[in-house]
Amino acid sequence: MAKRRKPETDGDRVAAWLAHYCVHVKGEWARNHDPFVLEDWQRRFVAELFEVDASGRRVYSEALLGIPRKNGKSSLAAAIGHYLLSGDSEPGPEVISAAGSRDQARMVHDAARLMARRGKRLSKVVRVLRSEIHNDKNDGVWRVVAHDADLQQGTNPSGSVVDEYHVHKSDAMWNALAAGTGARQNPLLLGITTAGANIASPCGKLYEAALKMPDVERPTPFLTIARDKDAGFLMYWFGVDSDDVDIENPATMLGTNPASWVTPEFLTRQLGKPSMREVDFRRFHLNQWAADVDEGISAEAWDACQVDGITIPDGAPAYSASDLGFTSDWSAHVIAAEVDGRIVVQARGWPPPVGDGVETDIRATVDHHARSEAARLQMRGMLCDDWNARLMMQDWMNEGLPAAVWSMKPSFMCPASVSFLEAVNQGRVAHDGDPVLRQHVLSMRMRDTLGGWKFDKHPMNDDPGGEFKSDIGLCAVAAVSQIAQAGPNALEEFGLFI
């Protein structure tokens, strides 16, 4: 059998360029702005990514790199983006950073901006703006685009980086970036991602299609390389593909996490955290496509926190969270206070009124109860969902009550949800067994966002009977997290408006 010819590649030249111009901006090597020297797995990927044919044109115009979190994929993408802007031979290069949201797209771009500012050589080549990086010598530009940007007109990208492709609900962005490269000699569209919860997503479909390509190689049990040179597509996927894999085995952890700084000790600590679900560990740290199990607080964990007759004593320092429901949702007011080392939770809820055109009297319910409780307790923070609550909050503030805004946005609810789950699972929460509070807490569901997972309303929250309502539970998350997450300076540390 004839020996297979070693492919020609520009990979060594690219790796040398990255080490010469780019510097580390994350991790221990960032302290001294160490050169961006590729690790072995990165060098192999770059060597194949920049493979060229006999005419010198790149073989691959599209590529997908799937790898667990914390393995430096954003830094690698930022460095490759700089090469496409300043080291490639493409005249007038246009590089695009895109993702499922503008904030996510900025993660790669922000790493690239830091590289440009901290790298002595690179800083002499490019000009850094907030949302753009310019190379005036070759008329190149690297810009961030929103996930819903219209890319059909006016773009001619020579290079594109799509971050966390698994969160995209459609392939419109990917296809638009690919279609806009027609006039380019050596275009490159690079997607970087961890596995998602939905294999039917555009990223999941691309992953499954890659597994059916003509050339699929498994150099290790935890690395899949798929190639279609005729179509110009390459996929490197580090991860497990079976529920039967021993996720606590150090060999599994090392095999799926090729970066030298990700150790089994670090991953074992991650797996052991009370807030870490197995499904999240498999997705985030083993890069396995794993459906979200759509669960929240378990009944066993919540019932274990019941202490018959427990109350919050008069004069205790306390925090509260309120939610207003006028017609179809519950209204709620939940108080949390630390008593004898446990966070005691007390809740009041008001179901939606019955009858067309009837609304809940917020003044007679939430407002009256909140004021009554504030009169007997030392309220340190009174959060209120900002939906039609401004006037009530202004009244509270005018009376000297510590009112503040909270919302269901991931920036607040993701860390608050983690704190609440940990507090419940560790037995730090105490309640008196209120059946309505229990129903609302157990009806909450975990939902993935770009900022992490958070507790959210049950998918059947709109049910007429109210069986799946979770408004009081979500207020409990907001109230408890003020103590569990940040202690006495919770409002200031949350950055909430007071």
Secondary structure, DSSP 8 states (H G I E B T S, - for coil): --------BSHHHHHHHHHHH-B--SSGGGTTT-B----HHHHHHHHHHTBB-TTS-BS-SEEEEE--TTSSHHHHHHHHHHIIIIIS--SS-EEEEEESSHHHHHHHHHHHHHHHHH-TTGGGT-EE-SSEEEETTTTEEEEE--TT---SSS---SEEEEE-GGG-SSSHHHHHHHHTTTT-SS-EEEEEE---S-TTSHHHHHHHHHHTSSEEEEEETTEEEEEETTTTEEEEEES---TTS-TT-HHHHHHH--STT--HHHHHHHHHSTT--HHHHHHHHH----------S-HHHHHTTB-TT----TT-EEEEEEE--SSSS-EEEEEEEEETTEEEEEEEEE----STT----TIIIIIHHHHHHHHHSEEEEEEEESSS-HHHHHHHHHTT--EEEE-SSHHHHHHHHHHHHHHHHTT-EEB---HHHHHHHHH-EEEEETTEEEEE--TTTT-TT-TT--HHHHHHHHHHHHHHTTGGGHHHHHT---
